[in-house]
Amino acid sequence: MLDMNEVIPAVIPIDIAEGYRVWYSTRLGGYCDASFGYANMSARQGDNNEAVARNRSALHEVIGSAVRTVHQVHSGEVVLADEVNDDAELNELEADGLVSTRDDILGVFGADCLPVLFVDPVNHVHASAHCGRVGLLNDIIGQTVAAMEFKGADRAEIRATLGPCICSECYEVGNDIAMEFEKHFPGTATITRWGGAGIDLEKAALFALHHAGIKTDNLVDSLPRIAAATEYLAPDEELAQLCASDGEGPDVQERLASMRNVMCTLENPLWHSYRRSTRAKKNVSGRHLASIGIFNGED
């Protein structure tokens, strides 16, 4: 159990299938400086390594186990995590998908890119995928599903959920990039709230999931739980302090009042956002973790 004097990360749990749970960490409940968003979970962002390690340890206590991760590089590469026993070795492997048949917890970092979490609860295969623009173009979703199938999953049984990411109204990329993305994922080119060309990562992921044979009925919506958690955490004093000190926008009341999409990492101050930090002319930002694993039903 966590010591009462220790920080407790704010984590949003979602039951994706019987015996399996997804966890989304937030920026709240951590040891890092406000510039990294308190609960930064990645040691690759130039943050204080000791503070990040304490954040990860606290997160592990909350969800009941360590989260296994890889070195994300916006690829289509997938690692069979159950064949790599050393977590330090796994963390250095360059990939953007993880698959396992064991009772471990698999996670991907995010700060605008889309996390997609998968499970076949019948054949006991689960997976996580880091789906940024380049990763989606590299078919990270299709490759992750194929790796799950290799480990014994049935595509007809796979359930999936999409986590928080930068929304189509906020992800401005320029005309050439938007048009190239549109060629691969029709209907995903957008116009952002600032009037420039953008893209829709979520729509592209849904396109890729359909192409990979994942049934629409097997998609689990993370939005209701995240919306409820956002409403619950809105009055949190730490969130107000973070918004006042991180330099990434107006105060918490104004940010929440103007928010149109709770899933959007740029809009919702609960999430880490690389784009939000760069718009604030910062050169650092933290990362949250989206994780999936076996859950024994004991909170």
FENZISUL-V572895 format. One record per residue. N is the residue number from 1. D_FIRST is the distance of its C-alpha to the first C-alpha in Angstrom with 2 decimals. Layout:
[[N,D_FIRST] [N,D_FIRST]]
//
This chain:
[[1,0.00] [2,3.81] [3,6.47] [4,8.91] [5,11.53] [6,10.27] [7,11.94] [8,10.65] [9,13.24] [10,15.46] [11,15.71] [12,18.42] [13,18.02] [14,21.26] [15,22.01] [16,24.89] [17,25.78] [18,24.76] [19,21.76] [20,21.39] [21,19.66] [22,20.36] [23,18.05] [24,19.75] [25,18.11] [26,20.10] [27,21.20] [28,18.87] [29,15.71] [30,16.44] [31,17.83] [32,21.24] [33,24.55] [34,25.80] [35,28.46] [36,25.90] [37,24.14] [38,20.95] [39,18.70] [40,21.06] [41,19.69] [42,22.85] [43,24.01] [44,27.58] [45,28.45] [46,29.28] [47,26.14] [48,24.46] [49,22.84] [50,20.22] [51,19.18] [52,19.14] [53,17.06] [54,14.37] [55,14.72] [56,14.47] [57,11.35] [58,9.67] [59,11.45] [60,10.40] [61,6.67] [62,8.31] [63,10.88] [64,9.42] [65,11.83] [66,13.96] [67,16.91] [68,20.27] [69,23.05] [70,26.67] [71,29.03] [72,30.49] [73,34.25] [74,35.60] [75,37.03] [76,37.58] [77,35.89] [78,33.26] [79,31.21] [80,30.41] [81,26.83] [82,26.75] [83,29.60] [84,27.85] [85,25.31] [86,24.71] [87,22.43] [88,24.27] [89,27.54] [90,26.53] [91,25.57] [92,29.12] [93,30.98] [94,32.93] [95,32.46] [96,31.36] [97,30.38] [98,27.91] [99,28.33] [100,26.47] [101,26.90] [102,23.68] [103,20.16] [104,19.20] [105,18.43] [106,21.39] [107,21.64] [108,24.46] [109,24.69] [110,26.72] [111,28.54] [112,31.49] [113,31.84] [114,31.00] [115,28.10] [116,29.10] [117,26.70] [118,28.31] [119,27.79] [120,30.22] [121,28.30] [122,31.33] [123,31.57] [124,27.89] [125,28.40] [126,26.36] [127,27.04] [128,26.57] [129,29.49] [130,30.05] [131,33.23] [132,35.06] [133,38.81] [134,39.72] [135,37.20] [136,38.61] [137,42.10] [138,41.02] [139,40.01] [140,36.31] [141,35.79] [142,38.63] [143,37.54] [144,33.96] [145,35.36] [146,37.83] [147,35.15] [148,33.24] [149,36.56] [150,37.13] [151,33.88] [152,35.10] [153,34.30] [154,36.95] [155,37.61] [156,38.46] [157,34.95] [158,33.00] [159,31.11] [160,30.31] [161,28.96] [162,29.81] [163,27.34] [164,28.22] [165,31.11] [166,34.03] [167,36.46] [168,40.15] [169,41.30] [170,39.44] [171,39.74] [172,43.09] [173,44.36] [174,48.17] [175,50.96] [176,51.27] [177,47.61] [178,47.46] [179,50.61] [180,49.44] [181,46.18] [182,48.31] [183,50.38] [184,47.38] [185,45.68] [186,48.41] [187,47.65] [188,44.87] [189,46.95] [190,46.43] [191,47.60] [192,44.85] [193,44.79] [194,46.47] [195,49.30] [196,48.63] [197,48.07] [198,44.57] [199,42.85] [200,40.50] [201,37.66] [202,36.39] [203,39.89] [204,40.37] [205,37.18] [206,38.37] [207,41.74] [208,40.18] [209,38.05] [210,41.24] [211,43.15] [212,40.54] [213,41.04] [214,37.90] [215,38.91] [216,38.70] [217,37.40] [218,34.40] [219,33.27] [220,30.21] [221,30.37] [222,27.30] [223,29.26] [224,28.61] [225,24.82] [226,25.12] [227,27.83] [228,25.82] [229,22.80] [230,25.33] [231,26.90] [232,23.65] [233,22.62] [234,26.24] [235,26.09] [236,22.89] [237,23.89] [238,22.17] [239,24.24] [240,27.34] [241,26.66] [242,26.13] [243,29.31] [244,31.23] [245,30.45] [246,30.16] [247,33.89] [248,33.65] [249,35.44] [250,36.21] [251,33.83] [252,31.19] [253,33.53] [254,36.31] [255,34.19] [256,32.74] [257,36.20] [258,37.85] [259,35.30] [260,36.96] [261,34.36] [262,30.61] [263,30.17] [264,32.14] [265,30.19] [266,33.04] [267,33.28] [268,29.75] [269,28.06] [270,24.59] [271,25.53] [272,26.48] [273,30.23] [274,32.45] [275,35.55] [276,34.44] [277,33.78] [278,37.13] [279,38.95] [280,37.61] [281,39.13] [282,35.87] [283,35.58] [284,31.78] [285,29.16] [286,25.59] [287,24.40] [288,21.95] [289,20.67] [290,21.70] [291,20.05] [292,20.69] [293,19.48] [294,19.05] [295,16.87] [296,16.29] [297,16.42] [298,13.02] [299,11.60]]
//
